[in-house]
Amino acid sequence: MAKRGRRGSLIALALGAAAVWAARDIPRQMGAKAKGERLARMQASPQFAEGKFHNTVPATMLDAASMPKVFAATLRDRERRHPRLPIPVVTPDPGVTADGLHVTWYGHSSALVEIEGRRVLLDPVWSERCSPSRLGGPRRLHEPPVALRDLPPLDAVLISHDHYDHLDMETIQNLVDLQAAPFLVPLGVGAHLERWGVPATRIVEMDWNDKHRVGSLEFVSTAARHFSGRGLGRDGTLWTSWVINGPSRKVFYSGDTGYFPGFAEIGQEHGPFDVSLVQVGAYNESWPDIHMFPEDGVATHVDVQAGLMIPVHWATFNLALHDWSEPADRTWREAKARDVRLAVPRPGERVDVDNPPAVDGWWQQIA
């Protein structure tokens, strides 16, 4: 009995040590609050009032009355929120040039846009979990198609907002060492990056409608309907969609958002676009204003006047209650109904926007 007791004590100590080790980064994961000139810019923003940022069209969050229903739903049909077979991952060819217009989707909302000789990385998340903890939180359903060290030289890294599935501390820290590109972020997010060791000279903070040029590319921060926060507080930093303007080609990225009239305004002011990357996953009737349903994603693509649509924000992490394959199924069905050109690549698959692969329903074979 004494031996069992000692063994149990040792196991408890080991588990406690592992928990302490895993939790050591949580305070840094939370990021930092803006101060000084960074805070002054936030306070001067038309989107900022009463200590936080606001949507142009108010967005209702999950309320307390809906929580019991949502919690009960999380306990049902869990297996349907995972693919039945492994997700096919394509290893990108490192030797290709960035000429023309190509999009490589790495999973969730992480993607590489190659536009007229330049490369732009969107919302890179390479960690095993999108969470402040290494022990808990949504876990990847597939490996990253390429190692961060094997990415080609980048011209810019764009961040849409500071949620963990879009802004990953470890990925950012690795990119600082591996790349020389600037980080273009919404107002307030620069404070997180500085705490994580990103030099201030590589951080470009932008309000909606701000423009910034990197070489031959112009970036425009445009409106979205969402929220922000890495801890208990909300909306202390801005969220954004992005316009990428090359010399002759244009790309739109929605970020996370609910559907709203601002997309038609973006299309009128900045469109038409050659391709859109649009959020179609992690939706629910309990939070319809902050994540689009797939049909809304197709409507957004039409509103911004884009040519080819590539759905993102699905397949990699379970963040909602719908079936794993449902976002792609519904997007494909709505795209056909509205005569929208669609590409649904496998993670790591490089899409030539001018000659996209036919949609083959690959996800249905493993769901």
VEXKEGU-829121 format. One record per residue (C-alpha): residue number from 1; x, y, z; residue in three letters. Coordinates in nm, 2 decimals, decimal comma. Layout:
N
{rofi NUM {X Y Z} ALA};
...
***
This chain:
367
{rofi 1 {0,00 0,00 0,00} MET};
{rofi 2 {0,29 0,24 0,08} ALA};
{rofi 3 {0,44 0,18 -0,26} LYS};
{rofi 4 {0,10 0,26 -0,43} ARG};
{rofi 5 {0,07 0,57 -0,22} GLY};
{rofi 6 {0,42 0,69 -0,32} ARG};
{rofi 7 {0,35 0,61 -0,68} ARG};
{rofi 8 {0,02 0,80 -0,67} GLY};
{rofi 9 {0,20 1,10 -0,51} SER};
{rofi 10 {0,47 1,09 -0,78} LEU};
{rofi 11 {0,20 1,08 -1,05} ILE};
{rofi 12 {0,02 1,37 -0,89} ALA};
{rofi 13 {0,34 1,57 -0,87} LEU};
{rofi 14 {0,42 1,50 -1,23} ALA};
{rofi 15 {0,07 1,60 -1,34} LEU};
{rofi 16 {0,10 1,92 -1,14} GLY};
{rofi 17 {0,43 2,00 -1,28} ALA};
{rofi 18 {0,30 1,94 -1,63} ALA};
{rofi 19 {0,00 2,17 -1,57} ALA};
{rofi 20 {0,23 2,44 -1,43} VAL};
{rofi 21 {0,46 2,41 -1,74} TRP};
{rofi 22 {0,16 2,42 -1,98} ALA};
{rofi 23 {0,01 2,73 -1,80} ALA};
{rofi 24 {0,33 2,93 -1,79} ARG};
{rofi 25 {0,26 3,11 -2,12} ASP};
{rofi 26 {-0,11 3,19 -2,05} ILE};
{rofi 27 {-0,05 3,54 -1,92} PRO};
{rofi 28 {0,17 3,62 -2,23} ARG};
{rofi 29 {-0,09 3,46 -2,46} GLN};
{rofi 30 {-0,34 3,72 -2,34} MET};
{rofi 31 {-0,13 3,99 -2,50} GLY};
{rofi 32 {-0,11 4,34 -2,38} ALA};
{rofi 33 {-0,33 4,66 -2,36} LYS};
{rofi 34 {-0,24 4,95 -2,58} ALA};
{rofi 35 {-0,09 5,26 -2,42} LYS};
{rofi 36 {0,07 5,59 -2,53} GLY};
{rofi 37 {0,05 5,68 -2,90} GLU};
{rofi 38 {-0,11 5,34 -2,98} ARG};
{rofi 39 {-0,40 5,41 -2,73} LEU};
{rofi 40 {-0,44 5,76 -2,86} ALA};
{rofi 41 {-0,49 5,63 -3,21} ARG};
{rofi 42 {-0,75 5,39 -3,09} MET};
{rofi 43 {-0,94 5,66 -2,90} GLN};
{rofi 44 {-0,94 5,88 -3,21} ALA};
{rofi 45 {-1,10 5,61 -3,42} SER};
{rofi 46 {-1,46 5,66 -3,54} PRO};
{rofi 47 {-1,52 5,30 -3,43} GLN};
{rofi 48 {-1,41 5,36 -3,07} PHE};
{rofi 49 {-1,65 5,49 -2,80} ALA};
{rofi 50 {-1,69 5,43 -2,42} GLU};
{rofi 51 {-1,37 5,24 -2,40} GLY};
{rofi 52 {-1,42 4,99 -2,68} LYS};
{rofi 53 {-1,47 4,93 -3,05} PHE};
{rofi 54 {-1,82 4,90 -3,21} HIS};
{rofi 55 {-1,96 4,76 -3,52} ASN};
{rofi 56 {-2,14 4,98 -3,77} THR};
{rofi 57 {-2,44 4,74 -3,74} VAL};
{rofi 58 {-2,48 4,61 -3,38} PRO};
{rofi 59 {-2,40 4,24 -3,34} ALA};
{rofi 60 {-2,58 4,03 -3,08} THR};
{rofi 61 {-2,35 3,78 -2,90} MET};
{rofi 62 {-2,45 3,45 -2,74} LEU};
{rofi 63 {-2,67 3,54 -2,45} ASP};
{rofi 64 {-2,71 3,37 -2,11} ALA};
{rofi 65 {-3,06 3,24 -2,20} ALA};
{rofi 66 {-2,91 3,04 -2,50} SER};
{rofi 67 {-2,62 2,89 -2,31} MET};
{rofi 68 {-2,80 2,58 -2,16} PRO};
{rofi 69 {-2,93 2,49 -2,50} LYS};
{rofi 70 {-2,59 2,53 -2,66} VAL};
{rofi 71 {-2,42 2,34 -2,39} PHE};
{rofi 72 {-2,66 2,05 -2,43} ALA};
{rofi 73 {-2,60 2,05 -2,80} ALA};
{rofi 74 {-2,23 2,01 -2,75} THR};
{rofi 75 {-2,29 1,67 -2,59} LEU};
{rofi 76 {-2,48 1,54 -2,89} ARG};
{rofi 77 {-2,35 1,41 -3,23} ASP};
{rofi 78 {-1,99 1,48 -3,14} ARG};
{rofi 79 {-1,86 1,23 -3,40} GLU};
{rofi 80 {-2,03 1,42 -3,68} ARG};
{rofi 81 {-1,82 1,73 -3,60} ARG};
{rofi 82 {-1,51 1,53 -3,70} HIS};
{rofi 83 {-1,42 1,37 -4,03} PRO};
{rofi 84 {-1,46 1,00 -4,05} ARG};
{rofi 85 {-1,12 0,96 -4,23} LEU};
{rofi 86 {-0,80 1,17 -4,22} PRO};
{rofi 87 {-0,82 1,50 -4,40} ILE};
{rofi 88 {-0,61 1,49 -4,72} PRO};
{rofi 89 {-0,32 1,74 -4,70} VAL};
{rofi 90 {-0,13 1,86 -5,00} VAL};
{rofi 91 {0,24 1,94 -4,96} THR};
{rofi 92 {0,30 2,27 -5,15} PRO};
{rofi 93 {0,58 2,29 -5,41} ASP};
{rofi 94 {0,84 2,53 -5,27} PRO};
{rofi 95 {0,99 2,60 -5,61} GLY};
{rofi 96 {0,70 2,78 -5,77} VAL};
{rofi 97 {0,71 3,15 -5,85} THR};
{rofi 98 {0,47 3,41 -5,72} ALA};
{rofi 99 {0,37 3,54 -6,07} ASP};
{rofi 100 {0,00 3,57 -6,16} GLY};
{rofi 101 {-0,25 3,52 -5,89} LEU};
{rofi 102 {-0,26 3,21 -5,67} HIS};
{rofi 103 {-0,41 3,12 -5,33} VAL};
{rofi 104 {-0,28 2,84 -5,11} THR};
{rofi 105 {-0,52 2,76 -4,83} TRP};
{rofi 106 {-0,34 2,60 -4,53} TYR};
{rofi 107 {-0,65 2,53 -4,33} GLY};
{rofi 108 {-0,90 2,73 -4,12} HIS};
{rofi 109 {-0,83 3,10 -4,22} SER};
{rofi 110 {-0,46 3,06 -4,29} SER};
{rofi 111 {-0,37 3,12 -4,65} ALA};
{rofi 112 {-0,09 3,24 -4,88} LEU};
{rofi 113 {-0,18 3,49 -5,15} VAL};
{rofi 114 {0,07 3,51 -5,43} GLU};
{rofi 115 {-0,01 3,82 -5,64} ILE};
{rofi 116 {0,20 3,96 -5,92} GLU};
{rofi 117 {0,53 3,86 -5,77} GLY};
{rofi 118 {0,45 3,93 -5,41} ARG};
{rofi 119 {0,34 3,70 -5,12} ARG};
{rofi 120 {0,10 3,78 -4,84} VAL};
{rofi 121 {0,02 3,55 -4,55} LEU};
{rofi 122 {-0,33 3,57 -4,39} LEU};
{rofi 123 {-0,40 3,49 -4,03} ASP};
{rofi 124 {-0,13 3,23 -3,98} PRO};
{rofi 125 {-0,20 2,97 -3,71} VAL};
{rofi 126 {0,04 2,68 -3,69} TRP};
{rofi 127 {-0,01 2,57 -3,33} SER};
{rofi 128 {-0,17 2,24 -3,22} GLU};
{rofi 129 {-0,45 2,43 -3,04} ARG};
{rofi 130 {-0,62 2,76 -3,09} CYS};
{rofi 131 {-0,62 2,84 -2,72} SER};
{rofi 132 {-0,41 3,01 -2,45} PRO};
{rofi 133 {-0,35 2,67 -2,30} SER};
{rofi 134 {-0,15 2,38 -2,44} ARG};
{rofi 135 {-0,37 2,14 -2,25} LEU};
{rofi 136 {-0,72 2,25 -2,35} GLY};
{rofi 137 {-0,91 2,42 -2,63} GLY};
{rofi 138 {-0,99 2,33 -2,99} PRO};
{rofi 139 {-0,73 2,09 -3,14} ARG};
{rofi 140 {-0,62 2,07 -3,50} ARG};
{rofi 141 {-0,79 1,81 -3,72} LEU};
{rofi 142 {-0,50 1,80 -3,96} HIS};
{rofi 143 {-0,13 1,89 -3,96} GLU};
{rofi 144 {-0,02 2,22 -4,12} PRO};
{rofi 145 {0,06 2,14 -4,49} PRO};
{rofi 146 {0,40 2,31 -4,47} VAL};
{rofi 147 {0,64 2,39 -4,19} ALA};
{rofi 148 {0,68 2,76 -4,11} LEU};
{rofi 149 {1,05 2,74 -4,19} ARG};
{rofi 150 {0,96 2,62 -4,54} ASP};
{rofi 151 {0,74 2,91 -4,63} LEU};
{rofi 152 {0,88 3,12 -4,92} PRO};
{rofi 153 {0,99 3,48 -4,84} PRO};
{rofi 154 {0,69 3,69 -4,75} LEU};
{rofi 155 {0,61 4,06 -4,83} ASP};
{rofi 156 {0,34 4,10 -4,56} ALA};
{rofi 157 {0,15 3,92 -4,29} VAL};
{rofi 158 {-0,21 4,03 -4,24} LEU};
{rofi 159 {-0,41 3,97 -3,92} ILE};
{rofi 160 {-0,79 4,02 -3,92} SER};
{rofi 161 {-0,84 4,02 -3,54} HIS};
{rofi 162 {-0,70 3,89 -3,21} ASP};
{rofi 163 {-0,90 3,57 -3,15} HIS};
{rofi 164 {-0,68 3,27 -3,09} TYR};
{rofi 165 {-0,78 3,09 -3,41} ASP};
{rofi 166 {-0,65 3,40 -3,61} HIS};
{rofi 167 {-0,37 3,54 -3,40} LEU};
{rofi 168 {-0,14 3,27 -3,26} ASP};
{rofi 169 {0,15 3,38 -3,04} MET};
{rofi 170 {0,39 3,10 -3,11} GLU};
{rofi 171 {0,34 3,13 -3,49} THR};
{rofi 172 {0,40 3,51 -3,47} ILE};
{rofi 173 {0,72 3,46 -3,27} GLN};
{rofi 174 {0,85 3,21 -3,52} ASN};
{rofi 175 {0,77 3,43 -3,81} LEU};
{rofi 176 {0,96 3,72 -3,65} VAL};
{rofi 177 {1,28 3,51 -3,67} ASP};
{rofi 178 {1,21 3,33 -4,00} LEU};
{rofi 179 {1,08 3,63 -4,21} GLN};
{rofi 180 {1,15 4,00 -4,25} ALA};
{rofi 181 {0,79 4,10 -4,35} ALA};
{rofi 182 {0,59 4,36 -4,17} PRO};
{rofi 183 {0,27 4,27 -3,98} PHE};
{rofi 184 {-0,04 4,46 -4,08} LEU};
{rofi 185 {-0,29 4,45 -3,80} VAL};
{rofi 186 {-0,61 4,63 -3,68} PRO};
{rofi 187 {-0,59 4,90 -3,42} LEU};
{rofi 188 {-0,47 4,78 -3,07} GLY};
{rofi 189 {-0,34 4,44 -3,19} VAL};
{rofi 190 {0,01 4,59 -3,21} GLY};
{rofi 191 {0,03 4,58 -2,84} ALA};
{rofi 192 {0,00 4,20 -2,84} HIS};
{rofi 193 {0,27 4,17 -3,10} LEU};
{rofi 194 {0,51 4,40 -2,91} GLU};
{rofi 195 {0,47 4,19 -2,60} ARG};
{rofi 196 {0,56 3,89 -2,80} TRP};
{rofi 197 {0,88 4,04 -2,93} GLY};
{rofi 198 {0,78 4,18 -3,27} VAL};
{rofi 199 {0,99 4,50 -3,33} PRO};
{rofi 200 {0,77 4,81 -3,34} ALA};
{rofi 201 {0,93 4,89 -3,68} THR};
{rofi 202 {0,76 4,58 -3,82} ARG};
{rofi 203 {0,41 4,65 -3,69} ILE};
{rofi 204 {0,16 4,86 -3,90} VAL};
{rofi 205 {-0,17 4,93 -3,71} GLU};
{rofi 206 {-0,46 5,03 -3,93} MET};
{rofi 207 {-0,82 5,16 -3,87} ASP};
{rofi 208 {-1,10 5,09 -4,12} TRP};
{rofi 209 {-1,03 5,27 -4,45} ASN};
{rofi 210 {-0,66 5,32 -4,38} ASP};
{rofi 211 {-0,43 5,23 -4,66} LYS};
{rofi 212 {-0,07 5,11 -4,65} HIS};
{rofi 213 {0,17 5,03 -4,93} ARG};
{rofi 214 {0,43 4,75 -4,93} VAL};
{rofi 215 {0,63 4,75 -5,25} GLY};
{rofi 216 {0,39 4,72 -5,54} SER};
{rofi 217 {0,09 4,62 -5,32} LEU};
{rofi 218 {-0,16 4,84 -5,15} GLU};
{rofi 219 {-0,35 4,71 -4,84} PHE};
{rofi 220 {-0,68 4,86 -4,73} VAL};
{rofi 221 {-0,83 4,77 -4,39} SER};
{rofi 222 {-1,21 4,75 -4,45} THR};
{rofi 223 {-1,51 4,70 -4,22} ALA};
{rofi 224 {-1,63 4,37 -4,07} ALA};
{rofi 225 {-1,90 4,28 -3,82} ARG};
{rofi 226 {-1,74 4,09 -3,54} HIS};
{rofi 227 {-1,57 4,14 -3,20} PHE};
{rofi 228 {-1,24 4,09 -3,03} SER};
{rofi 229 {-1,07 3,98 -2,71} GLY};
{rofi 230 {-0,82 3,72 -2,58} ARG};
{rofi 231 {-0,94 3,72 -2,22} GLY};
{rofi 232 {-1,26 3,81 -2,03} LEU};
{rofi 233 {-1,27 4,16 -2,18} GLY};
{rofi 234 {-1,42 4,22 -2,53} ARG};
{rofi 235 {-1,37 4,47 -2,81} ASP};
{rofi 236 {-1,05 4,64 -2,68} GLY};
{rofi 237 {-0,89 4,59 -3,02} THR};
{rofi 238 {-1,04 4,63 -3,37} LEU};
{rofi 239 {-1,14 4,36 -3,62} TRP};
{rofi 240 {-1,12 4,40 -4,00} THR};
{rofi 241 {-1,16 4,26 -4,34} SER};
{rofi 242 {-0,88 4,32 -4,60} TRP};
{rofi 243 {-0,84 4,44 -4,95} VAL};
{rofi 244 {-0,52 4,35 -5,13} ILE};
{rofi 245 {-0,45 4,56 -5,44} ASN};
{rofi 246 {-0,18 4,46 -5,68} GLY};
{rofi 247 {-0,08 4,65 -6,00} PRO};
{rofi 248 {-0,37 4,49 -6,19} SER};
{rofi 249 {-0,52 4,22 -5,96} ARG};
{rofi 250 {-0,73 4,24 -5,65} LYS};
{rofi 251 {-0,81 4,01 -5,36} VAL};
{rofi 252 {-1,07 4,04 -5,08} PHE};
{rofi 253 {-1,05 3,86 -4,74} TYR};
{rofi 254 {-1,35 3,88 -4,52} SER};
{rofi 255 {-1,19 3,78 -4,18} GLY};
{rofi 256 {-1,45 3,67 -3,93} ASP};
{rofi 257 {-1,78 3,85 -3,97} THR};
{rofi 258 {-2,15 3,85 -3,97} GLY};
{rofi 259 {-2,33 3,95 -4,29} TYR};
{rofi 260 {-2,40 4,32 -4,32} PHE};
{rofi 261 {-2,45 4,60 -4,58} PRO};
{rofi 262 {-2,09 4,71 -4,56} GLY};
{rofi 263 {-1,98 4,44 -4,80} PHE};
{rofi 264 {-2,18 4,59 -5,08} ALA};
{rofi 265 {-2,02 4,92 -5,00} GLU};
{rofi 266 {-1,67 4,76 -5,01} ILE};
{rofi 267 {-1,76 4,61 -5,35} GLY};
{rofi 268 {-1,87 4,95 -5,48} GLN};
{rofi 269 {-1,56 5,13 -5,35} GLU};
{rofi 270 {-1,29 4,87 -5,40} HIS};
{rofi 271 {-1,42 4,60 -5,64} GLY};
{rofi 272 {-1,44 4,42 -5,85} PRO};
{rofi 273 {-1,21 4,15 -5,71} PHE};
{rofi 274 {-1,04 3,86 -5,89} ASP};
{rofi 275 {-1,09 3,63 -5,59} VAL};
{rofi 276 {-1,25 3,64 -5,24} SER};
{rofi 277 {-1,16 3,43 -4,94} LEU};
{rofi 278 {-1,47 3,43 -4,73} VAL};
{rofi 279 {-1,56 3,29 -4,38} GLN};
{rofi 280 {-1,82 3,01 -4,41} VAL};
{rofi 281 {-1,78 2,80 -4,09} GLY};
{rofi 282 {-1,83 2,81 -3,71} ALA};
{rofi 283 {-2,18 2,95 -3,74} TYR};
{rofi 284 {-2,49 2,89 -3,53} ASN};
{rofi 285 {-2,84 3,03 -3,48} GLU};
{rofi 286 {-2,73 3,15 -3,14} SER};
{rofi 287 {-2,46 3,38 -3,28} TRP};
{rofi 288 {-2,58 3,48 -3,63} PRO};
{rofi 289 {-2,44 3,83 -3,63} ASP};
{rofi 290 {-2,07 3,75 -3,58} ILE};
{rofi 291 {-2,01 3,44 -3,80} HIS};
{rofi 292 {-2,17 3,41 -4,14} MET};
{rofi 293 {-2,37 3,11 -4,25} PHE};
{rofi 294 {-2,24 2,96 -4,58} PRO};
{rofi 295 {-2,53 3,12 -4,78} GLU};
{rofi 296 {-2,42 3,46 -4,63} ASP};
{rofi 297 {-2,07 3,39 -4,73} GLY};
{rofi 298 {-2,18 3,34 -5,09} VAL};
{rofi 299 {-2,39 3,66 -5,07} ALA};
{rofi 300 {-2,08 3,85 -4,94} THR};
{rofi 301 {-1,88 3,72 -5,24} HIS};
{rofi 302 {-2,15 3,86 -5,47} VAL};
{rofi 303 {-2,17 4,19 -5,28} ASP};
{rofi 304 {-1,80 4,26 -5,31} VAL};
{rofi 305 {-1,81 4,18 -5,68} GLN};
{rofi 306 {-1,55 3,90 -5,68} ALA};
{rofi 307 {-1,48 3,64 -5,95} GLY};
{rofi 308 {-1,37 3,32 -5,78} LEU};
{rofi 309 {-1,47 3,23 -5,42} MET};
{rofi 310 {-1,26 3,03 -5,19} ILE};
{rofi 311 {-1,43 2,94 -4,86} PRO};
{rofi 312 {-1,22 2,96 -4,54} VAL};
{rofi 313 {-1,27 2,92 -4,16} HIS};
{rofi 314 {-1,37 2,56 -4,17} TRP};
{rofi 315 {-1,22 2,20 -4,16} ALA};
{rofi 316 {-0,93 2,26 -3,92} THR};
{rofi 317 {-1,08 2,34 -3,58} PHE};
{rofi 318 {-1,42 2,25 -3,43} ASN};
{rofi 319 {-1,55 2,58 -3,31} LEU};
{rofi 320 {-1,93 2,53 -3,35} ALA};
{rofi 321 {-2,20 2,26 -3,34} LEU};
{rofi 322 {-2,26 2,19 -3,71} HIS};
{rofi 323 {-2,13 1,88 -3,89} ASP};
{rofi 324 {-1,77 1,90 -4,00} TRP};
{rofi 325 {-1,86 1,89 -4,37} SER};
{rofi 326 {-2,16 2,11 -4,36} GLU};
{rofi 327 {-2,00 2,45 -4,44} PRO};
{rofi 328 {-1,85 2,31 -4,77} ALA};
{rofi 329 {-2,18 2,13 -4,86} ASP};
{rofi 330 {-2,39 2,44 -4,81} ARG};
{rofi 331 {-2,14 2,67 -4,98} THR};
{rofi 332 {-2,12 2,45 -5,29} TRP};
{rofi 333 {-2,50 2,43 -5,31} ARG};
{rofi 334 {-2,55 2,80 -5,28} GLU};
{rofi 335 {-2,27 2,88 -5,52} ALA};
{rofi 336 {-2,44 2,66 -5,78} LYS};
{rofi 337 {-2,77 2,83 -5,71} ALA};
{rofi 338 {-2,62 3,17 -5,76} ARG};
{rofi 339 {-2,39 3,08 -6,05} ASP};
{rofi 340 {-2,08 3,17 -5,84} VAL};
{rofi 341 {-1,74 3,03 -5,95} ARG};
{rofi 342 {-1,61 2,83 -5,66} LEU};
{rofi 343 {-1,29 2,65 -5,56} ALA};
{rofi 344 {-1,27 2,42 -5,25} VAL};
{rofi 345 {-0,91 2,32 -5,22} PRO};
{rofi 346 {-0,76 2,06 -4,99} ARG};
{rofi 347 {-0,54 2,21 -4,72} PRO};
{rofi 348 {-0,21 2,29 -4,89} GLY};
{rofi 349 {-0,35 2,29 -5,24} GLU};
{rofi 350 {-0,25 2,59 -5,46} ARG};
{rofi 351 {-0,53 2,74 -5,66} VAL};
{rofi 352 {-0,46 2,93 -5,98} ASP};
{rofi 353 {-0,73 3,19 -5,97} VAL};
{rofi 354 {-0,74 3,21 -6,35} ASP};
{rofi 355 {-0,76 2,83 -6,39} ASN};
{rofi 356 {-0,91 2,69 -6,07} PRO};
{rofi 357 {-0,97 2,32 -6,02} PRO};
{rofi 358 {-1,32 2,19 -6,05} ALA};
{rofi 359 {-1,50 2,13 -5,72} VAL};
{rofi 360 {-1,49 1,75 -5,67} ASP};
{rofi 361 {-1,65 1,71 -5,32} GLY};
{rofi 362 {-1,33 1,57 -5,17} TRP};
{rofi 363 {-1,46 1,64 -4,82} TRP};
{rofi 364 {-1,78 1,43 -4,87} GLN};
{rofi 365 {-1,56 1,12 -4,91} GLN};
{rofi 366 {-1,42 1,15 -4,56} ILE};
{rofi 367 {-1,71 1,30 -4,36} ALA};
***
